[in-house]
Amino acid sequence: MTQAVKPPLIQFTNVAKRFGALTVLDDFNFEVAPGEKVTLIGPSGSGKSTVLRILMTLEPFQEGQLSLAGMSYHEPNGTGPFKASERHLRQIRSHVGMVFQSFNLFPHMTVLRNVVEAPARVLGLPRGEAECRAIDLLAMVGLADKKDHYPSQLSGGQQQRVAIARALAMRPRVLLFDEPTSALDPQLVGEVLSVIRGLAHEHDLTMLLVTHEMRFAREVSDRVCFFDKGRICEQGAPEAIFTAPEHPRTREFLASVLR
């Protein structure tokens, strides 16, 4: 019996994103399957991070369609730049977690409270249940012993691991990483990549990563997409992209970053 093909979890159709006269995404088409780990690579300004920010509803787009888990980012009779009500966008946002370059932790809250706050306030989870979830996640990222510390008492790598736990606390269907190690000292990069590597290998999360860590991208990805000027020039399995890229721009970019 032929197994039914699952519909894509994420689907961009002819999406255009402009900042004034600057077109960042141009007639952009892109799909991600449930559970797929996809890394977006390419030069700065090529549109990679914009894809993540649109998915997180942090940026509007001007043309095309976008859906997540069957929910359109457009809603009939909605308001605002997405043509959707804030209530509708909150519903979409509840399925997406994002880890940013900067850690964005609340400095006046302990590590535990940083992880507890969103599930308790946004999901309405009883605080005791939210705390149990937070403690489990902090243990998973190796920081159970830091739960009563404040962000200022942690290293950059530890703060980013707290940010990962915080994103996971919402039980998202999609987890986005926007250059999560770019703000870290080189000696701290490994500890954050180790946590993300564990998530990729051990959990059935759908993950989109923007990173300049090429070796890491090759290791954790099901698919790698090379971006240039708002379009995907080439995509495929990591081995194919990193060992035998077909597009001249892909070869040029990889030659510059893999020296």
N, C-alpha and C positions, 0 to 999 in steps of 0.2 A: 504494500500500500504506500502510495506517495504521501510524504509528510507535508502538511499544509505549510506554506511559507508565511511567517508572521509579518504583519504590516510593519513598516518602519516606526520606531518610537519617535524619531525626530524627522521632520520633512520640511526643507526649504524649497519653495517653488518660485523661480523667477524673481527672487528678492533683490531689491535695489536699496542701498543705503547711501545717503549723501550727507555731507557736512557742508552746507552752502554749495559752492561750485565744485567741491571735491567729491568725486564718487569713490566710495570705499569698497562697496560690494556692487558688482555689476551683473545683473541678470543671473543671480547666484542660485544654483541648484545643488542640493546636498541632502543625503539621507543617512540616518544612523539606525542600525538594528538594535533591538533590545539586547542588553548585555554586552554590546560591542565596545571595545576600547579603541578610540581613534585619536591619533596625535596630529595636530596641525603644525606644520613647520613652514618657514619662509622668512624673507627679510622683514624688518620692522616696517610697519605701515602697509602691509599687504592685505590686511583685513582679518587676520586670525582672531585677535582679541575681540574685534567687533562682533564676530559670530557668537562668541560666548556672552557678550553683554546684551545682545539682542535676545538670546535665549533666556537670559535672566530678567528680561523686561527692563533693563537699565537704559536701553537705547531704543527709540522707535525706528521703523523702517518705512520708506516712502512707497514702495511698490512690491507686488508679489504677495505670496501667502506663506504662512508658517504654522505648523501644527506640532504639538507635543502630546503624545499618548492620545491622539485623536481630538485634542482640544485645539481649536483655532485661536490664534492670537488676535483675530478679528471677531467681533461679536456684533450681530445686527443691533442697530439702534444704540450702540455704545458711544462713549465720548472719549476725547483725548486723542493723542497722536497715534495710538495703536487702534483707534476706532473700537475700543473695548472699555468697559467700565473698570474702575479700580478693583471692584469686587471680583470680576472675572479674571483680571490679571493676578490678583492674590491667589486665586485657585490654581492658576498655572504655576506661579512661583512656589507654591507649596510642594511641587514635585521636583524642584531643581535646587541643588546646593552648589555654592560656588566658593572656591578658595582663591583669594586674590594675591597679587604680588606683595602688597602690604598686609599686615595681619589683621588690622581693623578690630582688635579686641577692645572691650570696654576697660579703660585703665582703672576705674574705681571699683570694679567687680573682681572677685576672686576667680581663679581658673574654673572652679566648679560652677559658679554662678554664670560665667560667660557661656558655658555649654548648656546650662539649664534654662536660661531665660527665654529663648525662642520657642522651644517645645511647650513650655508652660504658658507663655503669653499668646503665641500664634496658634498652636494646635490645641490649647486648652487642656494639656496633659496635667493631671494632678501633680503637685510639686514633688511629692515623694517618689512617684513613678519617674518623673523627669530626672530627679537626682540619681536614681538607680541606673537609668539609661546613661546618664552622663558619666558616672563612675566606671561603668563597663567600657565606655568608649575611651575614656582617659587611660584605662588600663591597656586597651588595645593599641594606643599610640605611645605607650610607655611612660605615661605621666600621672599614674594614680597617686604617686607620692607628692605631687605638686598641686593637688586640688585646692588647698587653702592658701596658695601663693597668689600674688598679684602679677599681672603681666610684666611690670617693671623688674620683677625679681627673676625673670626667665631669660634665657638666651633667645636669639632670633629663631633658631631652629625649634626650640621648645614652643615658642609662641605660634609658629606656623603649624606645629602638630596640634596645638589647642584649637587653632582655626579649622583644621581638618575634622577634629572631633565635633566641633560646633556645627559644621556643615552636615555631618553624618547624623547628628541628633535629630534632625528633621525627617529622617528616613526618606531621603529623596530617591526618585527613580533615576535621576541623572545627576552626576557629579561633575562639575566643571573646574578645571585648574588653569588659571591664567598666570603662566610663568611663576609657579609657586616658590621657586628657589632663587629668583633673580635679585631679591633684596637681602640675601644671606651671604655671610662670609663664606669663602670656599670650603673651609673645614666643617661647616654646618650643613652643607648641601646634602651630604650622604644620608644623614639621619632622616631628613624629610623624604628624600627619594625612597628610602627603605620602607617607610610607612605607606607611600603611594603604591610601591611595588607589591606590598602585601595585600592591599585593597584590590589591585588589579588581578592578582593570581588567586585570591581566596574568596572573593565575593562576586555575586552576579550583578554588580552594578554596571550601568551604562556610564562610560566615562569619556569625556572630551578633554584633551590636554593641549595647551599651548606651551611649548618649552623649547629652549635652545640646547637642552641636554640630549644630544643626538644618540649617544650610546644607550641612554635610558629609554628614549623613544623606540629604539630598535628592539629593546628587550620586552617592553610591556604592551606594545600595541598589537591589535589585530590588523589595523590599517593605518597607513601614514598618508596624509594629504599635503602636497606641496602647494602653497599659495603664492601667487604673484599678481599684483595689481588688481585685487578684488575678485580673482577667479582661482579655481583649483586647476593648476596646469597639469598635474599628474598625481595619481593616487594608486595605492596597491599595497600588497603585503610588505612588511618592513624589509625583508631580505631583498625583494625586487627593487624597492626604492633606493636602498642604501648600497647595493652591490651592482645594479645594472639599471640606473635611471635612464629613461628614454628621452625626456624632454631636455633640450639644451640648457634652459634656465635652471632646472633641477640639478643637472650636473655642475653648472657654474656655482650654484649656491652651496652644494655639498662640498665641492672642492675648497670653498672659502672657509667653511666651518669645521672641516675634518682634517685640517692640517696637523 
